Amino acid sequence: MLFKGTPTYGKGVIDVLTSKNGGFNNGLTDLDYTTFVFTLPSDRAALALGVLADLMGHALFDPAEVESERTVIIAEREGHENDPAYQLFEDMLASAFHVHPYQHGVIGWKCDLQAITRDDLYRHYQRHYTPNNAVFVAVGDFETSTMLKQVEQAFGEYQVGAPLPPVRSVEPPQESERRVLLEKPGTTAYFRAVYHTPAMASGESDRTAALIALDAILSGGKSMGFGGGVALFKSARLYRALVETELAADVSSSYALNRDPGLFEVSATVRAGRTLRKVEEAIFAELERIADKPPTAKELAKAVKQTRAQFAYITERVTSTGYLIGELECLHSYRDLALFTERLAEVSPKDVQRAAQAVFKKSNRTVGWFQPT
């Protein structure tokens, strides 16, 4: 709704201005934050500052535009509902999290999208879009002192908002394996397993670096940022164990960085003629193998090299560098950039094994099957 008009910038004007000035903009929401990204030539920085400052407090939330956007988002939601893999993951979130708000997907539930009013949205906007709840990141060709003055001028009109209450919900430790079975018409079977992991803000930075390395060993190094590099997974353990043996058409793992305790996920698409049971057995065998025996120094070095290469690739660009800095600051601290460099380089094979032993417990997992009918 923020791009649907303010007294200064009418509907669609922001995109036109950005494009005319040789730039790019985007907005997206994750579990822990919403971000607005502008990339422009350095001599046009004032345009981005002016727009972002205007969006912080002057969006109109025209009732007709709210209804239009509601239709768009519900259509997007319904499109997701046609994808069994998405449905399975949504069901698993609701099972893996019994207490914490992470049980709700970012797009929300259809009944809420249908019921939310213009005033509900506007109250949320007024409460959360305040300087004390915002992180401003600038990356690129500028003088720091000049940029700080411009930021102060652009946002100086705003008063500090009321303190926001912290999320008090704490997910209790999972005590036994949970299972989700989704059966409906379809042509392909999907497997997912998720495991609870520590929070970014827990102070367990060593465990976080080890989990990043573990993820890379299982399915290749990843960028963890906005606009990552090419996939590097064909020599990884899960690919060799499931795709090369023709059990699965594809397989992946992912370790999500979150402010509160999150999830480590492994997923696979079952190859035609194979069974979910065989895919599950093969995946769990690989997870148990790395928990039983640490990776070799050579295998770990390769995984670290892949991840650091991805980090180098995304930080060549100001857009993804700014996004990554802002993401980490929202989750814990921008200083966690060191996770992908120094801390990752310090991870040992034993650290990876300990991380696998701590996370890949049967009692800590939620398993999901989509079985087409």
KEZA-206987 format. One line per 5 residues: number of its first residue (from 0); their letters; for each residue x, y, z of C-alpha. Coordinates in steps of 0.25 Angstrom, whole numbers, always signed. Example, Ala and Ser with C-alpha at 12.3 -4.5 7.8 and 13.67 -1.06 7.14 Angstrom:
# residues 2
0) as) +49/-18/+31 | +55/-4/+29
***
This chain:
# residues 373
0) mlfkg) +0/+0/+0 | +12/+10/+2 | +14/+10/-13 | -1/+13/-16 | +0/+28/-13
5) tptyg) +4/+39/-3 | +1/+54/-4 | +14/+56/-11 | +15/+44/-20 | +3/+39/-26
10) kgvid) +0/+24/-30 | +11/+19/-39 | +19/+32/-38 | +30/+26/-30 | +33/+14/-40
15) vltsk) +33/+24/-51 | +43/+34/-44 | +52/+23/-40 | +53/+17/-54 | +55/+31/-61
20) nggfn) +66/+33/-52 | +73/+20/-56 | +69/+13/-43 | +62/+1/-37 | +53/-1/-25
25) ngltd) +46/-12/-18 | +39/-16/-5 | +38/-29/+2 | +34/-35/+15 | +40/-47/+22
30) ldytt) +37/-53/+35 | +45/-43/+43 | +45/-30/+35 | +39/-22/+24 | +49/-15/+15
35) fvftl) +49/-5/+4 | +61/-5/-6 | +65/+7/-15 | +77/+6/-24 | +81/+19/-32
40) psdra) +93/+27/-37 | +100/+33/-26 | +97/+47/-30 | +82/+44/-29 | +82/+39/-15
45) alalg) +74/+50/-10 | +62/+44/-18 | +62/+31/-11 | +64/+38/+3 | +52/+47/+0
50) vladl) +43/+36/-5 | +47/+27/+7 | +44/+38/+17 | +31/+41/+10 | +27/+26/+11
55) mghal) +30/+26/+26 | +18/+35/+30 | +10/+40/+18 | +4/+28/+11 | -11/+30/+8
60) fdpae) -17/+16/+9 | -28/+20/+0 | -40/+10/+3 | -42/+7/-12 | -27/+4/-14
65) veser) -28/-5/-1 | -39/-13/-8 | -31/-14/-21 | -19/-19/-13 | -27/-29/-5
70) tviia) -31/-35/-18 | -17/-36/-23 | -12/-42/-10 | -23/-52/-9 | -21/-57/-23
75) eregh) -6/-58/-20 | -10/-67/-8 | -19/-75/-16 | -8/-78/-26 | +1/-83/-15
80) endpa) -11/-92/-10 | -11/-99/-24 | +4/-103/-21 | +4/-116/-12 | +19/-113/-8
85) yqlfe) +14/-99/-2 | +2/-105/+4 | +11/-116/+11 | +21/-106/+16 | +10/-97/+22
90) dmlas) +4/-109/+29 | +17/-112/+34 | +20/-98/+40 | +7/-99/+47 | +11/-113/+53
95) afhvh) +26/-109/+56 | +22/-96/+63 | +11/-98/+74 | +13/-84/+81 | +22/-75/+73
100) pyqhg) +17/-66/+62 | +26/-72/+52 | +15/-83/+50 | +8/-72/+41 | +13/-71/+27
105) vigwk) +17/-57/+22 | +5/-55/+13 | -5/-58/+24 | -17/-67/+24 | -28/-64/+14
110) cdlqa) -39/-62/+25 | -30/-50/+31 | -28/-44/+17 | -42/-44/+14 | -46/-38/+28
115) itrdd) -35/-28/+30 | -40/-13/+28 | -34/-1/+23 | -33/+5/+37 | -26/-8/+42
120) lyrhy) -15/-6/+32 | -14/+8/+35 | -13/+6/+50 | -2/-4/+48 | +5/+6/+39
125) qrhyt) +5/+17/+49 | +10/+8/+60 | +21/+1/+53 | +26/+11/+42 | +34/+20/+52
130) pnnav) +49/+24/+53 | +51/+16/+66 | +46/+3/+59 | +54/+5/+46 | +68/+2/+41
135) fvavg) +74/+11/+30 | +85/+6/+21 | +93/+13/+11 | +104/+6/+2 | +112/+12/-9
140) dfets) +119/+24/-14 | +116/+35/-4 | +123/+43/+7 | +118/+38/+20 | +117/+51/+27
145) tmlkq) +109/+57/+15 | +100/+45/+15 | +97/+46/+30 | +93/+60/+28 | +83/+56/+17
150) veqaf) +77/+45/+25 | +75/+55/+37 | +68/+65/+28 | +60/+55/+21 | +55/+48/+34
155) geyqv) +56/+59/+44 | +41/+62/+44 | +37/+49/+50 | +36/+48/+65 | +40/+35/+72
160) gaplp) +28/+26/+73 | +23/+18/+85 | +32/+6/+89 | +27/-6/+82 | +25/-19/+91
165) pvrsv) +34/-30/+89 | +30/-44/+84 | +27/-51/+97 | +24/-64/+91 | +35/-75/+93
170) eppqe) +33/-88/+86 | +35/-99/+96 | +45/-110/+93 | +39/-121/+84 | +38/-134/+91
175) serrv) +35/-144/+80 | +35/-145/+65 | +23/-139/+58 | +17/-143/+45 | +8/-137/+34
180) llekp) +2/-145/+23 | -5/-137/+12 | -13/-145/+1 | -20/-138/-10 | -20/-139/-26
185) gttay) -6/-137/-32 | +5/-144/-40 | +17/-143/-31 | +21/-147/-17 | +28/-137/-8
190) fravy) +36/-139/+5 | +40/-129/+15 | +46/-129/+29 | +49/-117/+38 | +57/-116/+51
195) htpam) +57/-105/+61 | +70/-97/+62 | +75/-86/+71 | +72/-71/+69 | +82/-62/+63
200) asges) +81/-53/+75 | +84/-65/+85 | +99/-62/+85 | +102/-75/+79 | +109/-70/+67
205) drtaa) +119/-82/+67 | +107/-91/+65 | +101/-82/+55 | +114/-82/+46 | +114/-97/+48
210) liald) +100/-99/+43 | +103/-90/+31 | +115/-100/+28 | +106/-112/+31 | +96/-107/+21
215) ailsg) +107/-105/+10 | +112/-119/+12 | +98/-125/+10 | +94/-117/-2 | +104/-106/-6
220) gksmg) +108/-92/-2 | +98/-82/-2 | +98/-66/-2 | +88/-64/+10 | +85/-50/+4
225) fgggv) +77/-42/-7 | +80/-48/-21 | +89/-59/-18 | +100/-66/-28 | +99/-78/-36
230) alfks) +95/-91/-29 | +107/-100/-24 | +101/-113/-20 | +104/-125/-30 | +116/-130/-22
235) arlyr) +108/-128/-9 | +104/-140/+0 | +89/-140/-2 | +90/-138/-17 | +100/-150/-18
240) alvet) +91/-159/-9 | +77/-156/-15 | +78/-150/-29 | +90/-158/-35 | +84/-170/-29
245) elaad) +71/-166/-36 | +62/-166/-23 | +59/-152/-25 | +57/-142/-36 | +63/-131/-27
250) vsssy) +67/-129/-13 | +72/-117/-4 | +74/-112/+10 | +73/-99/+16 | +77/-92/+29
255) alnrd) +68/-80/+31 | +74/-68/+39 | +64/-63/+48 | +63/-53/+60 | +56/-64/+69
260) pglfe) +59/-79/+68 | +56/-84/+54 | +57/-96/+45 | +67/-104/+37 | +59/-111/+25
265) vsatv) +62/-122/+16 | +53/-125/+4 | +52/-134/-8 | +43/-137/-20 | +41/-152/-21
270) ragrt) +45/-157/-35 | +34/-165/-43 | +34/-179/-39 | +41/-177/-25 | +34/-176/-12
275) lrkve) +34/-165/-1 | +38/-176/+9 | +51/-179/+1 | +54/-164/+0 | +52/-162/+15
280) eaifa) +61/-173/+18 | +72/-168/+9 | +71/-154/+15 | +71/-158/+29 | +83/-167/+26
285) eleri) +91/-155/+21 | +87/-147/+33 | +91/-158/+43 | +104/-160/+36 | +109/-146/+38
290) adkpp) +104/-146/+53 | +111/-160/+55 | +124/-156/+48 | +130/-142/+45 | +133/-137/+31
295) takel) +147/-138/+26 | +155/-125/+26 | +155/-125/+11 | +140/-126/+10 | +138/-115/+20
300) akavk) +148/-106/+13 | +141/-108/+0 | +127/-104/+7 | +134/-92/+13 | +140/-88/+0
305) qtraq) +127/-89/-7 | +119/-81/+3 | +130/-70/+4 | +130/-69/-12 | +115/-67/-11
310) fayit) +117/-56/-1 | +128/-50/-9 | +118/-50/-21 | +106/-43/-15 | +115/-33/-8
315) ervts) +120/-28/-21 | +107/-21/-23 | +102/-9/-14 | +87/-14/-14 | +90/-28/-9
320) tgyli) +101/-23/+1 | +91/-12/+7 | +80/-23/+8 | +89/-33/+15 | +94/-22/+25
325) gelec) +80/-18/+28 | +75/-32/+29 | +86/-36/+39 | +84/-23/+47 | +69/-27/+48
330) lhsyr) +72/-41/+53 | +83/-38/+62 | +95/-29/+57 | +101/-24/+44 | +114/-29/+50
335) dlalf) +109/-43/+47 | +115/-41/+33 | +127/-48/+39 | +119/-61/+40 | +122/-62/+25
340) terla) +136/-59/+26 | +144/-60/+39 | +135/-69/+47 | +132/-78/+36 | +147/-80/+34
345) evspk) +149/-84/+48 | +138/-95/+48 | +144/-109/+50 | +139/-123/+46 | +136/-126/+60
350) dvqra) +128/-113/+61 | +119/-117/+49 | +117/-131/+55 | +113/-125/+68 | +103/-116/+61
355) aqavf) +97/-128/+54 | +96/-136/+67 | +89/-124/+74 | +79/-121/+62 | +77/-134/+55
360) kksnr) +70/-142/+66 | +57/-150/+64 | +50/-142/+75 | +53/-129/+69 | +48/-131/+55
365) tvgwf) +34/-130/+48 | +33/-138/+35 | +24/-136/+24 | +19/-144/+12 | +11/-140/+1
370) qpt) +5/-152/-5 | -3/-150/-18 | -16/-157/-20
***
